[in-house]
Amino acid sequence: VSQRVREFFGLPSPHDSGLALIHSYERTGRLDHLERAISLFRQEVLEQQADRAHSQRSLRKALLRRYERVGQQSDLDEATELGQATGDTS
């Protein structure tokens, strides 16, 4: 949904929805919430709807959470690449 349509209907941005899902994941441990948050952050990065570096940092954090939970090396690799792109090595 375009930003104009979201604003007209008062819908949250992909980033805000992703953050809400991250918080829900932290409370419930539901992996599907984390998966959806990652998808929304990726969408935001690809569409460059907001500050790209901010979007990349959010995606990086979500990927690190999933790596901690699932242990998939590709999540860690992508998070590392995003960290290098944004200068965030913490």
C-alpha positions as CSV (number, residue, x, y, z in Angstrom):
1,V,0.0,0.0,0.0
2,S,1.4,3.4,-0.9
3,Q,2.3,5.9,1.7
4,R,-0.5,8.2,0.5
5,V,-3.1,5.5,0.9
6,R,-1.8,4.5,4.3
7,E,-2.0,8.1,5.4
8,F,-5.5,8.6,4.1
9,F,-6.8,5.5,5.9
10,G,-4.6,6.0,9.0
11,L,-2.8,2.7,8.5
12,P,0.6,2.2,10.1
13,S,3.8,2.2,8.0
14,P,5.6,-1.1,7.4
15,H,8.2,0.0,9.9
16,D,5.7,0.7,12.6
17,S,4.0,-2.6,12.0
18,G,7.4,-4.4,12.0
19,L,8.2,-2.8,15.4
20,A,4.9,-3.9,16.8
21,L,5.5,-7.4,15.6
22,I,9.0,-7.4,17.2
23,H,7.6,-6.4,20.5
24,S,4.9,-9.1,20.2
25,Y,7.7,-11.6,19.4
26,E,9.6,-10.6,22.5
27,R,6.5,-11.1,24.6
28,T,5.2,-14.3,23.1
29,G,8.2,-15.9,21.4
30,R,6.0,-16.4,18.3
31,L,8.5,-16.9,15.5
32,D,5.8,-16.1,12.8
33,H,5.7,-12.5,14.3
34,L,9.5,-12.2,13.9
35,E,9.3,-13.6,10.3
36,R,6.6,-11.0,9.4
37,A,8.6,-8.2,10.9
38,I,11.6,-9.2,8.9
39,S,9.5,-9.2,5.8
40,L,8.1,-5.7,6.5
41,F,11.5,-4.3,7.2
42,R,12.8,-5.8,3.9
43,Q,9.9,-4.3,2.1
44,E,10.7,-0.9,3.6
45,V,14.4,-1.2,2.7
46,L,13.6,-2.1,-0.9
47,E,11.0,0.6,-1.4
48,Q,13.1,3.2,0.5
49,Q,9.9,4.6,2.1
50,A,11.8,6.0,5.0
51,D,15.4,6.7,6.0
52,R,17.3,3.8,4.4
53,A,19.9,3.5,7.2
54,H,17.2,3.4,9.8
55,S,15.3,0.7,7.9
56,Q,18.5,-1.3,7.5
57,R,19.3,-1.1,11.2
58,S,15.8,-2.4,12.0
59,L,16.1,-5.2,9.6
60,R,19.6,-6.0,11.0
61,K,18.3,-6.2,14.6
62,A,15.4,-8.5,13.5
63,L,17.8,-10.8,11.6
64,L,20.1,-11.0,14.6
65,R,17.1,-12.0,16.8
66,R,16.1,-14.7,14.3
67,Y,19.7,-15.9,14.2
68,E,19.8,-16.2,18.0
69,R,16.5,-18.2,17.9
70,V,17.0,-20.4,14.8
71,G,20.8,-20.3,14.2
72,Q,20.6,-19.8,10.5
73,Q,24.0,-18.6,9.2
74,S,22.5,-16.6,6.4
75,D,20.7,-14.4,8.9
76,L,24.0,-13.6,10.6
77,D,25.7,-13.0,7.3
78,E,23.0,-10.6,6.1
79,A,23.0,-8.8,9.4
80,T,26.8,-8.4,9.2
81,E,26.5,-6.9,5.7
82,L,23.8,-4.5,6.9
83,G,25.9,-3.5,9.8
84,Q,28.8,-2.7,7.6
85,A,26.6,-0.7,5.2
86,T,25.2,1.4,8.1
87,G,28.4,1.6,10.1
88,D,26.6,-0.2,13.0
89,T,28.9,-2.9,14.4
90,S,27.3,-3.3,17.8
